[in-house]
Amino acid sequence: MAEKHASVHWEGAGKTGKGQISTETGALKDYPYGFASRFEDDRRGTNPEEIVGAAHAACFTMAFAFALEKEGLAATALDTKAAVRLAKDGDGFKIDRIALTLDAAIPGIDEAKFQQIAEGAKAGCPLSKALASVPEITLKATLRA
């Protein structure tokens, strides 16, 4: 069993306050976030949605690599992006869509097998399972020639 840790420190009100996010690995150390970086496209901080997107893309890509390995295949390159949409929901917000996009170079695989493995990795990765309440999780998988 693996247990990973992250922490947040916040000061102030919701709209005017500021937070800092840290992870146990130090990948994020007192990294700033707040209203502007979440809702106003301020690039000086992060936000929960891009962190969820990064985690989902990373989890899916690793699950895909393991699934390829199980089939006796290996990728020369896997590039995954995740677009996480935060939408108004009554008085609050919700994540209503995550769009994963995979661009892959894999010698010796045909398109049908590639799509089958990609869909299986999307369904089976732990972050996809954790995010099952998101109404729409899509995958566009492209196999490079």
N, C-alpha and C positions, 0 to 999 in steps of 0.2 A: 504494500500500500504506500502510495506517495501522498504527502500533504504539503502543499505549497502555500506560502504566506505573502500577503500584501497588506499595506496599511495606508491610511489617509489621516491627515491632520487638516482641520478646517478652522478658520477664524472668520467671524462676521456673519452677516445676513446672507440669504440665498443669492440675491442678485449682486450685491456689492462685496460679498465675502470672497475669500481666496482659500484654495486648498493646495495640498501637496500630496502626491502619491509616491509611495516607495514600495519596492519589491525586495524580497529577501536576498535575491541574487545581486541586487544593486543595479540591475538593468534600468530601473527607474529609481532615482534617489532624490527625494524631496522635489519631484517634478511638478511644476505648477499646473493648476487647472482652476477653472471658475466659469462663471456665467458667459463671459465673452468667448472663451475658447470652446464652449459647448454650443452656444446659440448664435454667436455673432461672427464666426469664422476668424477669430483672433488666433493666429498661428504661433503665439508665444507660449502656449500651453497645450495640454492634451485634453481629452474628454473620455468619458466612459465608453462611448460608442466606438471610437477608433481603437480603443484597447480591446474591446470585445471583438471587433473585426480582425485585429492582428492575431488574437488568440485563436479565433475560428479558422482563419487562413492557415496558421501554423499547424493546428491540430489536423485539419483536413489533409494538408500536404504530407504530413508525416504518416497519416493513416494510408494515404494513397501509395507512398513509397513502400510501406510494409506490405500492402496488398500486391504491388508489382513484384516484390521480392518473393512472395509466396508462389507467384506464377512463374518464377525463374527469370524475371525481367528486371531491368534497372534503367532508370531514367538518366539521360545525360543532363537534363535541365527540367525543373518544375518551377514555374512562376505562378503564384496565386495572389489574387487581389480579393478583398472583401469590401463591399459597400454596405454599410449598416444605416438604415433609415430610421430616424427618430421622428415620429408623427404625433400631432396633437391628439389627445384622447380625453375628452371632457375637460376637466380642470387641470389635467396633467398631461403626461406624454407616455408613449410606448414605442418600443422597437417593433415595427410592423413588417420589415423586410430585411433580409440579408441576401445579397447577390454575390455569390462566389464566382470568380472567373479564373480558370486554369489554362495556362499555355504550357504545353509539354513537348519535350523531345524524348522519344523512347524508341530505340531501335528494336525491330522485330515484332511490333505489335500491330494488329489491324484495328480499324476504327471501331468495329463493334465491341471487341474485347476491351479497348481503351475506355469506351463509354460505360460499359458494364462495371469495370473496376472503379471508375470515377464515381459513379452513382453509389456503389457499395461503400466506398470510403466516405462519401458525404453522409450517408445514412448511419454509418457505424462509428464515426469519430466521436469521442466523448463530448466535445463541445457542441456538435450537432444534437446529440442527445440532451445535453443540458439546456439547449436553446429551443427545445421542441415546442415551446409555447409561442414562438414567433410564427405568425400566420403564414408567412411565405419565405422559404429558403430555397433559392434557385442555384443552379450550377450551369455555367456555360464552359464546357471543356473543349479545347482546341488542340488537336494533335498536329504538331509541326512536321512537315515532310522532311 
